[in-house]
Amino acid sequence: MGRKADRVAKLRAAAVIAVLLESSNGEVLSPSAPRDGGDSWSRDHRRVLIGRRNLFRARTRRSTPR
């Protein structure tokens, strides 16, 4: 069991060092930009498909539904 634990510790140390070396080079994974809703045509059609008012009516309403 001791040899296996030593091997796991060495592998873990190697992985940590590899990550540190890559991050020092500036090549780290960056989170992707959040997805936007798309253009107004796409948003309008998605709203209509789920039974809501189209985007034109939603934008021109004077007050929010209570």
PyMOL Python script that loads the backbone (N, CA, C, O; Angstrom):
from pymol import cmd

cmd.read_pdbstr("""\
ATOM      1  N   MET A   1       0.821  -1.194   0.000  1.00  0.00           N
ATOM      2  CA  MET A   1       0.000   0.000   0.000  1.00  0.00           C
ATOM      3  C   MET A   1       0.865   1.258   0.000  1.00  0.00           C
ATOM      4  O   MET A   1       0.455   2.287  -0.536  1.00  0.00           O
ATOM      5  N   GLY A   2       2.034   1.190   0.583  1.00  0.00           N
ATOM      6  CA  GLY A   2       2.920   2.342   0.658  1.00  0.00           C
ATOM      7  C   GLY A   2       3.435   2.767  -0.705  1.00  0.00           C
ATOM      8  O   GLY A   2       3.563   3.961  -0.975  1.00  0.00           O
ATOM      9  N   ARG A   3       3.734   1.798  -1.573  1.00  0.00           N
ATOM     10  CA  ARG A   3       4.242   2.134  -2.897  1.00  0.00           C
ATOM     11  C   ARG A   3       3.168   2.811  -3.735  1.00  0.00           C
ATOM     12  O   ARG A   3       3.444   3.737  -4.496  1.00  0.00           O
ATOM     13  N   LYS A   4       1.938   2.330  -3.580  1.00  0.00           N
ATOM     14  CA  LYS A   4       0.839   2.925  -4.348  1.00  0.00           C
ATOM     15  C   LYS A   4       0.578   4.359  -3.894  1.00  0.00           C
ATOM     16  O   LYS A   4       0.326   5.237  -4.719  1.00  0.00           O
ATOM     17  N   ALA A   5       0.637   4.595  -2.590  1.00  0.00           N
ATOM     18  CA  ALA A   5       0.422   5.945  -2.060  1.00  0.00           C
ATOM     19  C   ALA A   5       1.525   6.883  -2.524  1.00  0.00           C
ATOM     20  O   ALA A   5       1.262   8.043  -2.839  1.00  0.00           O
ATOM     21  N   ASP A   6       2.782   6.379  -2.567  1.00  0.00           N
ATOM     22  CA  ASP A   6       3.890   7.196  -3.061  1.00  0.00           C
ATOM     23  C   ASP A   6       3.702   7.546  -4.536  1.00  0.00           C
ATOM     24  O   ASP A   6       3.967   8.668  -4.967  1.00  0.00           O
ATOM     25  N   ARG A   7       3.239   6.559  -5.294  1.00  0.00           N
ATOM     26  CA  ARG A   7       3.018   6.789  -6.728  1.00  0.00           C
ATOM     27  C   ARG A   7       1.914   7.827  -6.946  1.00  0.00           C
ATOM     28  O   ARG A   7       2.041   8.707  -7.798  1.00  0.00           O
ATOM     29  N   VAL A   8       0.837   7.719  -6.176  1.00  0.00           N
ATOM     30  CA  VAL A   8      -0.262   8.674  -6.297  1.00  0.00           C
ATOM     31  C   VAL A   8       0.213  10.071  -5.903  1.00  0.00           C
ATOM     32  O   VAL A   8      -0.161  11.055  -6.542  1.00  0.00           O
ATOM     33  N   ALA A   9       1.025  10.165  -4.868  1.00  0.00           N
ATOM     34  CA  ALA A   9       1.537  11.468  -4.436  1.00  0.00           C
ATOM     35  C   ALA A   9       2.436  12.082  -5.507  1.00  0.00           C
ATOM     36  O   ALA A   9       2.383  13.288  -5.746  1.00  0.00           O
ATOM     37  N   LYS A  10       3.267  11.253  -6.155  1.00  0.00           N
ATOM     38  CA  LYS A  10       4.128  11.761  -7.221  1.00  0.00           C
ATOM     39  C   LYS A  10       3.301  12.238  -8.415  1.00  0.00           C
ATOM     40  O   LYS A  10       3.585  13.284  -9.000  1.00  0.00           O
ATOM     41  N   LEU A  11       2.285  11.468  -8.766  1.00  0.00           N
ATOM     42  CA  LEU A  11       1.432  11.867  -9.886  1.00  0.00           C
ATOM     43  C   LEU A  11       0.683  13.161  -9.588  1.00  0.00           C
ATOM     44  O   LEU A  11       0.536  14.019 -10.458  1.00  0.00           O
ATOM     45  N   ARG A  12       0.216  13.291  -8.358  1.00  0.00           N
ATOM     46  CA  ARG A  12      -0.485  14.504  -7.958  1.00  0.00           C
ATOM     47  C   ARG A  12       0.455  15.710  -8.021  1.00  0.00           C
ATOM     48  O   ARG A  12       0.074  16.777  -8.503  1.00  0.00           O
ATOM     49  N   ALA A  13       1.687  15.532  -7.531  1.00  0.00           N
ATOM     50  CA  ALA A  13       2.670  16.621  -7.570  1.00  0.00           C
ATOM     51  C   ALA A  13       3.002  16.988  -9.006  1.00  0.00           C
ATOM     52  O   ALA A  13       3.139  18.168  -9.326  1.00  0.00           O
ATOM     53  N   ALA A  14       3.133  16.000  -9.871  1.00  0.00           N
ATOM     54  CA  ALA A  14       3.421  16.273 -11.275  1.00  0.00           C
ATOM     55  C   ALA A  14       2.274  17.042 -11.928  1.00  0.00           C
ATOM     56  O   ALA A  14       2.506  17.941 -12.736  1.00  0.00           O
ATOM     57  N   ALA A  15       1.043  16.688 -11.578  1.00  0.00           N
ATOM     58  CA  ALA A  15      -0.118  17.384 -12.149  1.00  0.00           C
ATOM     59  C   ALA A  15      -0.158  18.835 -11.674  1.00  0.00           C
ATOM     60  O   ALA A  15      -0.452  19.739 -12.458  1.00  0.00           O
ATOM     61  N   VAL A  16       0.134  19.058 -10.401  1.00  0.00           N
ATOM     62  CA  VAL A  16       0.130  20.428  -9.863  1.00  0.00           C
ATOM     63  C   VAL A  16       1.214  21.258 -10.537  1.00  0.00           C
ATOM     64  O   VAL A  16       0.980  22.410 -10.904  1.00  0.00           O
ATOM     65  N   ILE A  17       2.391  20.681 -10.698  1.00  0.00           N
ATOM     66  CA  ILE A  17       3.487  21.409 -11.342  1.00  0.00           C
ATOM     67  C   ILE A  17       3.152  21.717 -12.795  1.00  0.00           C
ATOM     68  O   ILE A  17       3.471  22.800 -13.286  1.00  0.00           O
ATOM     69  N   ALA A  18       2.512  20.775 -13.493  1.00  0.00           N
ATOM     70  CA  ALA A  18       2.136  21.005 -14.889  1.00  0.00           C
ATOM     71  C   ALA A  18       1.135  22.151 -15.004  1.00  0.00           C
ATOM     72  O   ALA A  18       1.231  22.979 -15.910  1.00  0.00           O
ATOM     73  N   VAL A  19       0.186  22.193 -14.091  1.00  0.00           N
ATOM     74  CA  VAL A  19      -0.796  23.276 -14.118  1.00  0.00           C
ATOM     75  C   VAL A  19      -0.127  24.611 -13.822  1.00  0.00           C
ATOM     76  O   VAL A  19      -0.431  25.611 -14.473  1.00  0.00           O
ATOM     77  N   LEU A  20       0.765  24.640 -12.862  1.00  0.00           N
ATOM     78  CA  LEU A  20       1.460  25.886 -12.526  1.00  0.00           C
ATOM     79  C   LEU A  20       2.335  26.369 -13.673  1.00  0.00           C
ATOM     80  O   LEU A  20       2.402  27.570 -13.936  1.00  0.00           O
ATOM     81  N   LEU A  21       3.003  25.455 -14.355  1.00  0.00           N
ATOM     82  CA  LEU A  21       3.830  25.849 -15.494  1.00  0.00           C
ATOM     83  C   LEU A  21       2.989  26.393 -16.634  1.00  0.00           C
ATOM     84  O   LEU A  21       3.369  27.381 -17.263  1.00  0.00           O
ATOM     85  N   GLU A  22       1.864  25.774 -16.911  1.00  0.00           N
ATOM     86  CA  GLU A  22       1.000  26.260 -17.986  1.00  0.00           C
ATOM     87  C   GLU A  22       0.394  27.614 -17.637  1.00  0.00           C
ATOM     88  O   GLU A  22       0.283  28.485 -18.499  1.00  0.00           O
ATOM     89  N   SER A  23       0.004  27.793 -16.384  1.00  0.00           N
ATOM     90  CA  SER A  23      -0.600  29.074 -16.008  1.00  0.00           C
ATOM     91  C   SER A  23       0.429  30.192 -16.013  1.00  0.00           C
ATOM     92  O   SER A  23       0.075  31.351 -16.230  1.00  0.00           O
ATOM     93  N   SER A  24       1.696  29.869 -15.778  1.00  0.00           N
ATOM     94  CA  SER A  24       2.719  30.908 -15.832  1.00  0.00           C
ATOM     95  C   SER A  24       2.997  31.330 -17.269  1.00  0.00           C
ATOM     96  O   SER A  24       3.458  32.445 -17.509  1.00  0.00           O
ATOM     97  N   ASN A  25       2.720  30.451 -18.224  1.00  0.00           N
ATOM     98  CA  ASN A  25       2.872  30.788 -19.640  1.00  0.00           C
ATOM     99  C   ASN A  25       1.707  31.620 -20.151  1.00  0.00           C
ATOM    100  O   ASN A  25       1.775  32.174 -21.248  1.00  0.00           O
ATOM    101  N   GLY A  26       0.650  31.713 -19.377  1.00  0.00           N
ATOM    102  CA  GLY A  26      -0.505  32.491 -19.793  1.00  0.00           C
ATOM    103  C   GLY A  26      -1.500  31.705 -20.613  1.00  0.00           C
ATOM    104  O   GLY A  26      -2.441  32.289 -21.151  1.00  0.00           O
ATOM    105  N   GLU A  27      -1.328  30.411 -20.726  1.00  0.00           N
ATOM    106  CA  GLU A  27      -2.231  29.596 -21.522  1.00  0.00           C
ATOM    107  C   GLU A  27      -3.160  28.807 -20.609  1.00  0.00           C
ATOM    108  O   GLU A  27      -3.100  27.579 -20.557  1.00  0.00           O
ATOM    109  N   VAL A  28      -4.002  29.509 -19.904  1.00  0.00           N
ATOM    110  CA  VAL A  28      -4.960  28.833 -19.028  1.00  0.00           C
ATOM    111  C   VAL A  28      -6.325  28.867 -19.686  1.00  0.00           C
ATOM    112  O   VAL A  28      -6.600  29.712 -20.538  1.00  0.00           O
ATOM    113  N   LEU A  29      -7.152  27.963 -19.291  1.00  0.00           N
ATOM    114  CA  LEU A  29      -8.510  27.939 -19.831  1.00  0.00           C
ATOM    115  C   LEU A  29      -9.289  29.110 -19.267  1.00  0.00           C
ATOM    116  O   LEU A  29      -9.292  29.341 -18.058  1.00  0.00           O
ATOM    117  N   SER A  30      -9.933  29.829 -20.124  1.00  0.00           N
ATOM    118  CA  SER A  30     -10.770  30.933 -19.668  1.00  0.00           C
ATOM    119  C   SER A  30     -12.221  30.534 -19.848  1.00  0.00           C
ATOM    120  O   SER A  30     -12.555  29.812 -20.787  1.00  0.00           O
ATOM    121  N   PRO A  31     -13.082  30.993 -18.962  1.00  0.00           N
ATOM    122  CA  PRO A  31     -14.493  30.639 -19.110  1.00  0.00           C
ATOM    123  C   PRO A  31     -15.064  31.261 -20.373  1.00  0.00           C
ATOM    124  O   PRO A  31     -14.680  32.362 -20.769  1.00  0.00           O
ATOM    125  N   SER A  32     -15.975  30.550 -20.991  1.00  0.00           N
ATOM    126  CA  SER A  32     -16.576  31.051 -22.217  1.00  0.00           C
ATOM    127  C   SER A  32     -17.527  32.201 -21.902  1.00  0.00           C
ATOM    128  O   SER A  32     -18.073  32.296 -20.803  1.00  0.00           O
ATOM    129  N   ALA A  33     -17.706  33.042 -22.859  1.00  0.00           N
ATOM    130  CA  ALA A  33     -18.612  34.172 -22.687  1.00  0.00           C
ATOM    131  C   ALA A  33     -20.038  33.649 -22.529  1.00  0.00           C
ATOM    132  O   ALA A  33     -20.405  32.655 -23.157  1.00  0.00           O
ATOM    133  N   PRO A  34     -20.830  34.296 -21.710  1.00  0.00           N
ATOM    134  CA  PRO A  34     -22.206  33.816 -21.548  1.00  0.00           C
ATOM    135  C   PRO A  34     -22.982  33.950 -22.857  1.00  0.00           C
ATOM    136  O   PRO A  34     -22.771  34.869 -23.648  1.00  0.00           O
ATOM    137  N   ARG A  35     -23.867  33.012 -23.043  1.00  0.00           N
ATOM    138  CA  ARG A  35     -24.646  33.027 -24.276  1.00  0.00           C
ATOM    139  C   ARG A  35     -25.679  34.142 -24.206  1.00  0.00           C
ATOM    140  O   ARG A  35     -26.380  34.297 -23.207  1.00  0.00           O
ATOM    141  N   ASP A  36     -25.759  34.899 -25.261  1.00  0.00           N
ATOM    142  CA  ASP A  36     -26.778  35.948 -25.303  1.00  0.00           C
ATOM    143  C   ASP A  36     -28.073  35.355 -25.833  1.00  0.00           C
ATOM    144  O   ASP A  36     -28.111  34.193 -26.238  1.00  0.00           O
ATOM    145  N   GLY A  37     -29.102  36.130 -25.831  1.00  0.00           N
ATOM    146  CA  GLY A  37     -30.408  35.629 -26.253  1.00  0.00           C
ATOM    147  C   GLY A  37     -30.569  35.511 -27.740  1.00  0.00           C
ATOM    148  O   GLY A  37     -31.567  34.970 -28.214  1.00  0.00           O
ATOM    149  N   GLY A  38     -29.600  36.010 -28.495  1.00  0.00           N
ATOM    150  CA  GLY A  38     -29.706  35.984 -29.945  1.00  0.00           C
ATOM    151  C   GLY A  38     -30.308  37.293 -30.452  1.00  0.00           C
ATOM    152  O   GLY A  38     -30.548  38.221 -29.679  1.00  0.00           O
ATOM    153  N   ASP A  39     -30.541  37.352 -31.740  1.00  0.00           N
ATOM    154  CA  ASP A  39     -31.129  38.569 -32.287  1.00  0.00           C
ATOM    155  C   ASP A  39     -32.615  38.642 -31.943  1.00  0.00           C
ATOM    156  O   ASP A  39     -33.202  37.671 -31.466  1.00  0.00           O
ATOM    157  N   SER A  40     -33.200  39.781 -32.188  1.00  0.00           N
ATOM    158  CA  SER A  40     -34.582  39.994 -31.759  1.00  0.00           C
ATOM    159  C   SER A  40     -35.550  39.060 -32.493  1.00  0.00           C
ATOM    160  O   SER A  40     -36.574  38.678 -31.926  1.00  0.00           O
ATOM    161  N   TRP A  41     -35.248  38.685 -33.742  1.00  0.00           N
ATOM    162  CA  TRP A  41     -36.110  37.759 -34.468  1.00  0.00           C
ATOM    163  C   TRP A  41     -36.174  36.420 -33.742  1.00  0.00           C
ATOM    164  O   TRP A  41     -37.252  35.845 -33.595  1.00  0.00           O
ATOM    165  N   SER A  42     -35.012  35.913 -33.282  1.00  0.00           N
ATOM    166  CA  SER A  42     -34.971  34.625 -32.577  1.00  0.00           C
ATOM    167  C   SER A  42     -35.711  34.708 -31.253  1.00  0.00           C
ATOM    168  O   SER A  42     -36.469  33.803 -30.905  1.00  0.00           O
ATOM    169  N   ARG A  43     -35.495  35.786 -30.514  1.00  0.00           N
ATOM    170  CA  ARG A  43     -36.186  35.947 -29.223  1.00  0.00           C
ATOM    171  C   ARG A  43     -37.690  36.025 -29.428  1.00  0.00           C
ATOM    172  O   ARG A  43     -38.457  35.451 -28.655  1.00  0.00           O
ATOM    173  N   ASP A  44     -38.111  36.736 -30.469  1.00  0.00           N
ATOM    174  CA  ASP A  44     -39.533  36.879 -30.751  1.00  0.00           C
ATOM    175  C   ASP A  44     -40.165  35.519 -31.036  1.00  0.00           C
ATOM    176  O   ASP A  44     -41.232  35.212 -30.504  1.00  0.00           O
ATOM    177  N   HIS A  45     -39.533  34.716 -31.852  1.00  0.00           N
ATOM    178  CA  HIS A  45     -40.109  33.425 -32.200  1.00  0.00           C
ATOM    179  C   HIS A  45     -40.103  32.458 -31.020  1.00  0.00           C
ATOM    180  O   HIS A  45     -41.024  31.653 -30.878  1.00  0.00           O
ATOM    181  N   ARG A  46     -39.082  32.527 -30.175  1.00  0.00           N
ATOM    182  CA  ARG A  46     -39.095  31.679 -28.978  1.00  0.00           C
ATOM    183  C   ARG A  46     -40.223  32.080 -28.046  1.00  0.00           C
ATOM    184  O   ARG A  46     -40.878  31.220 -27.458  1.00  0.00           O
ATOM    185  N   ARG A  47     -40.457  33.381 -27.905  1.00  0.00           N
ATOM    186  CA  ARG A  47     -41.546  33.847 -27.043  1.00  0.00           C
ATOM    187  C   ARG A  47     -42.899  33.386 -27.569  1.00  0.00           C
ATOM    188  O   ARG A  47     -43.751  32.946 -26.796  1.00  0.00           O
ATOM    189  N   VAL A  48     -43.098  33.483 -28.873  1.00  0.00           N
ATOM    190  CA  VAL A  48     -44.373  33.083 -29.464  1.00  0.00           C
ATOM    191  C   VAL A  48     -44.569  31.573 -29.312  1.00  0.00           C
ATOM    192  O   VAL A  48     -45.685  31.120 -29.054  1.00  0.00           O
ATOM    193  N   LEU A  49     -43.509  30.798 -29.465  1.00  0.00           N
ATOM    194  CA  LEU A  49     -43.634  29.340 -29.355  1.00  0.00           C
ATOM    195  C   LEU A  49     -44.058  28.896 -27.961  1.00  0.00           C
ATOM    196  O   LEU A  49     -44.749  27.887 -27.820  1.00  0.00           O
ATOM    197  N   ILE A  50     -43.655  29.635 -26.927  1.00  0.00           N
ATOM    198  CA  ILE A  50     -44.049  29.229 -25.578  1.00  0.00           C
ATOM    199  C   ILE A  50     -45.315  29.945 -25.112  1.00  0.00           C
ATOM    200  O   ILE A  50     -45.708  29.836 -23.951  1.00  0.00           O
ATOM    201  N   GLY A  51     -45.948  30.679 -26.030  1.00  0.00           N
ATOM    202  CA  GLY A  51     -47.240  31.262 -25.721  1.00  0.00           C
ATOM    203  C   GLY A  51     -47.205  32.643 -25.093  1.00  0.00           C
ATOM    204  O   GLY A  51     -48.213  33.084 -24.540  1.00  0.00           O
ATOM    205  N   ARG A  52     -46.101  33.324 -25.158  1.00  0.00           N
ATOM    206  CA  ARG A  52     -46.039  34.687 -24.619  1.00  0.00           C
ATOM    207  C   ARG A  52     -46.260  35.689 -25.731  1.00  0.00           C
ATOM    208  O   ARG A  52     -46.293  35.328 -26.907  1.00  0.00           O
ATOM    209  N   ARG A  53     -46.411  36.950 -25.358  1.00  0.00           N
ATOM    210  CA  ARG A  53     -46.597  38.003 -26.363  1.00  0.00           C
ATOM    211  C   ARG A  53     -45.336  38.138 -27.210  1.00  0.00           C
ATOM    212  O   ARG A  53     -44.227  37.842 -26.765  1.00  0.00           O
ATOM    213  N   ASN A  54     -45.542  38.593 -28.445  1.00  0.00           N
ATOM    214  CA  ASN A  54     -44.359  38.780 -29.270  1.00  0.00           C
ATOM    215  C   ASN A  54     -43.535  39.953 -28.733  1.00  0.00           C
ATOM    216  O   ASN A  54     -44.013  40.737 -27.912  1.00  0.00           O
ATOM    217  N   LEU A  55     -42.320  40.059 -29.198  1.00  0.00           N
ATOM    218  CA  LEU A  55     -41.375  41.017 -28.635  1.00  0.00           C
ATOM    219  C   LEU A  55     -41.815  42.455 -28.858  1.00  0.00           C
ATOM    220  O   LEU A  55     -41.570  43.312 -28.010  1.00  0.00           O
ATOM    221  N   PHE A  56     -42.458  42.730 -29.980  1.00  0.00           N
ATOM    222  CA  PHE A  56     -42.920  44.089 -30.243  1.00  0.00           C
ATOM    223  C   PHE A  56     -43.943  44.523 -29.198  1.00  0.00           C
ATOM    224  O   PHE A  56     -43.856  45.626 -28.658  1.00  0.00           O
ATOM    225  N   ARG A  57     -44.911  43.656 -28.917  1.00  0.00           N
ATOM    226  CA  ARG A  57     -45.920  43.996 -27.905  1.00  0.00           C
ATOM    227  C   ARG A  57     -45.317  44.064 -26.512  1.00  0.00           C
ATOM    228  O   ARG A  57     -45.718  44.899 -25.700  1.00  0.00           O
ATOM    229  N   ALA A  58     -44.362  43.196 -26.231  1.00  0.00           N
ATOM    230  CA  ALA A  58     -43.736  43.202 -24.908  1.00  0.00           C
ATOM    231  C   ALA A  58     -42.961  44.495 -24.679  1.00  0.00           C
ATOM    232  O   ALA A  58     -42.917  45.005 -23.559  1.00  0.00           O
ATOM    233  N   ARG A  59     -42.355  45.023 -25.728  1.00  0.00           N
ATOM    234  CA  ARG A  59     -41.584  46.263 -25.587  1.00  0.00           C
ATOM    235  C   ARG A  59     -42.465  47.503 -25.522  1.00  0.00           C
ATOM    236  O   ARG A  59     -42.075  48.508 -24.928  1.00  0.00           O
ATOM    237  N   THR A  60     -43.649  47.444 -26.126  1.00  0.00           N
ATOM    238  CA  THR A  60     -44.485  48.649 -26.200  1.00  0.00           C
ATOM    239  C   THR A  60     -45.514  48.722 -25.075  1.00  0.00           C
ATOM    240  O   THR A  60     -46.283  49.682 -25.022  1.00  0.00           O
ATOM    241  N   ARG A  61     -45.554  47.749 -24.183  1.00  0.00           N
ATOM    242  CA  ARG A  61     -46.500  47.821 -23.075  1.00  0.00           C
ATOM    243  C   ARG A  61     -46.100  48.949 -22.142  1.00  0.00           C
ATOM    244  O   ARG A  61     -44.913  49.186 -21.918  1.00  0.00           O
ATOM    245  N   ARG A  62     -47.078  49.639 -21.604  1.00  0.00           N
ATOM    246  CA  ARG A  62     -46.792  50.778 -20.748  1.00  0.00           C
ATOM    247  C   ARG A  62     -46.418  50.341 -19.330  1.00  0.00           C
ATOM    248  O   ARG A  62     -45.609  50.999 -18.678  1.00  0.00           O
ATOM    249  N   SER A  63     -46.984  49.265 -18.859  1.00  0.00           N
ATOM    250  CA  SER A  63     -46.683  48.829 -17.496  1.00  0.00           C
ATOM    251  C   SER A  63     -46.534  47.320 -17.477  1.00  0.00           C
ATOM    252  O   SER A  63     -46.965  46.627 -18.399  1.00  0.00           O
ATOM    253  N   THR A  64     -45.927  46.827 -16.429  1.00  0.00           N
ATOM    254  CA  THR A  64     -45.752  45.382 -16.312  1.00  0.00           C
ATOM    255  C   THR A  64     -47.036  44.758 -15.787  1.00  0.00           C
ATOM    256  O   THR A  64     -47.778  45.411 -15.052  1.00  0.00           O
ATOM    257  N   PRO A  65     -47.313  43.523 -16.142  1.00  0.00           N
ATOM    258  CA  PRO A  65     -48.532  42.860 -15.627  1.00  0.00           C
ATOM    259  C   PRO A  65     -48.417  42.649 -14.123  1.00  0.00           C
ATOM    260  O   PRO A  65     -47.353  42.303 -13.610  1.00  0.00           O
ATOM    261  N   ARG A  66     -49.506  42.858 -13.440  1.00  0.00           N
ATOM    262  CA  ARG A  66     -49.500  42.728 -11.987  1.00  0.00           C
ATOM    263  C   ARG A  66     -50.316  41.526 -11.571  1.00  0.00           C
ATOM    264  O   ARG A  66     -50.435  41.243 -10.379  1.00  0.00           O
TER     265      ARG A  66
END
""", "prot")
cmd.dss("prot")
cmd.show_as("cartoon", "prot")
cmd.util.cbc("prot")
cmd.orient("prot")
